[in-house]
Structures are given as C-alpha cells and as structure tokens.
Amino acid sequence: MKLLRKVRIKNSLGLHARPATMIVKLLQGTASDVSFTYRKATINAKSIMSILMLAATKNSLITIVVDGEDASETMQKIVDAFENHFGE
C-alpha cells in the first residue's frame, strides 16, 4: 500500500538534528519505504543525513510518501511526531 500526506513543520528550529534522529529511530524496524519531499528534493527518510540536507525550516510543507505492508501504521507514527513538534 502506498500512502501520501502533507505535513507542516511546527517546531521552531525546523528539521534539525534532534527531530531527524527521532524520525530515523521511529522508522527503524518498519518494513515500508519512506520518503520526504521538500521543494524539489526527495530523500530517504530513514537517513539522518538526507533529512538534515533538506534544510526544512519552521512552517515548511513536507510531502511524506510511505510505501509498504505496514504503511498505515508507519504513516501514523510519522504524522504524530510532526504534530507533537518532535517532543520539543
């Protein structure tokens, strides 16, 4: 199953090291492929360096694509993390 969702970055510092680390840890053990698209760049969301290279700031709109057998659960985890400001 392939899911697509747009989310807005709400935390004040954007996708910096702490949120990037949380995303990578959250995705460990998931079977689905996960990618983020920001502006014209699409990256593997399981790579901390790729997330950091997006340089997405507060209020940026990110497109999340989750493709795999556990897509629903994985998408929900990621969206919840964005909605909760990554615990900041």
C-alpha positions in Angstrom: 0.0 0.0 0.0 1.3 3.5 -0.9 0.2 6.5 1.2 0.9 10.2 0.6 0.4 13.0 3.1 1.5 16.6 3.5 2.5 17.9 6.9 3.8 21.3 8.1 6.8 21.6 10.3 5.7 23.2 13.5 8.7 23.2 15.8 10.7 26.4 15.9 14.0 25.1 14.6 12.7 23.0 11.7 14.1 19.6 10.9 17.4 19.9 12.8 19.4 17.1 14.4 17.0 16.1 17.2 13.9 15.7 15.1 15.9 14.0 12.3 17.2 11.5 14.9 13.7 10.9 16.2 12.4 10.2 12.7 15.2 7.7 12.0 14.7 5.9 15.3 10.9 5.9 14.7 11.4 4.2 11.3 13.8 1.5 12.5 12.2 -1.8 12.1 9.5 -0.7 9.7 9.0 -2.6 6.5 7.8 0.3 4.4 9.9 2.7 2.3 9.5 6.2 3.5 10.5 9.4 1.6 10.1 13.1 2.3 9.8 15.7 -0.5 10.6 19.3 0.2 10.8 21.8 -2.6 12.2 19.7 -5.4 14.3 17.3 -3.3 13.1 13.8 -2.4 15.0 11.9 0.2 15.0 8.6 2.0 13.5 9.4 5.5 15.5 6.6 7.1 18.7 8.5 6.5 19.6 11.2 9.1 22.0 12.9 6.7 19.4 13.1 4.0 16.8 14.6 6.4 19.3 17.3 7.5 20.3 18.1 3.9 16.6 19.1 3.2 17.2 22.1 5.5 13.5 22.4 6.1 12.6 25.3 8.3 9.5 26.1 10.5 6.3 26.2 8.6 7.8 24.3 5.6 5.4 21.9 3.9 6.8 18.3 3.6 5.2 15.6 1.5 5.5 12.2 3.1 5.2 9.0 1.0 5.1 5.6 2.7 5.1 2.5 0.6 4.9 -1.0 2.1 3.0 -3.6 4.0 2.9 -1.5 7.3 2.2 1.8 5.6 -0.8 2.8 7.7 1.0 2.3 11.0 4.2 3.9 9.8 2.4 7.0 8.4 0.5 7.5 11.6 3.7 7.4 13.7 5.4 9.9 11.5 2.4 12.3 11.3 2.0 12.1 15.1 5.7 13.0 15.5 5.3 16.1 13.3 2.0 17.1 15.1 3.7 16.8 18.5 6.6 19.0 17.5 9.0 16.1 18.0 8.7 16.5 21.7 10.1 20.0 21.7 
